[in-house]
C-alpha cells in the first residue's frame, strides 16, 4: 500500500508542476489562432479604398520562446 501511495504522490506532484505549463501552452495556441484569424480577415478585407489612408501599423512579433518570462 505504501508503494501505491508513493506513486500516487509522485503523480500528483508531477501534475501539479506541469499544470501551469499546459495551461500556458493552451493559452499561447489560442492567442496564435486568434492572431492568424485576424490576419486572414484583414487580408480578405483588402487595401484601404483611399490612397490618402495611412498604412496600417504592424507589430513585429518576437520569435516564439517557450518561457514564462516574455519581454
PyMOL commands that set and color helices and strands:
alter all, ss='L'
color gray80, all
select helices_A, chain A and resi 2-45
alter helices_A, ss='H'
color red, helices_A
deselect
rebuild
show_as cartoon
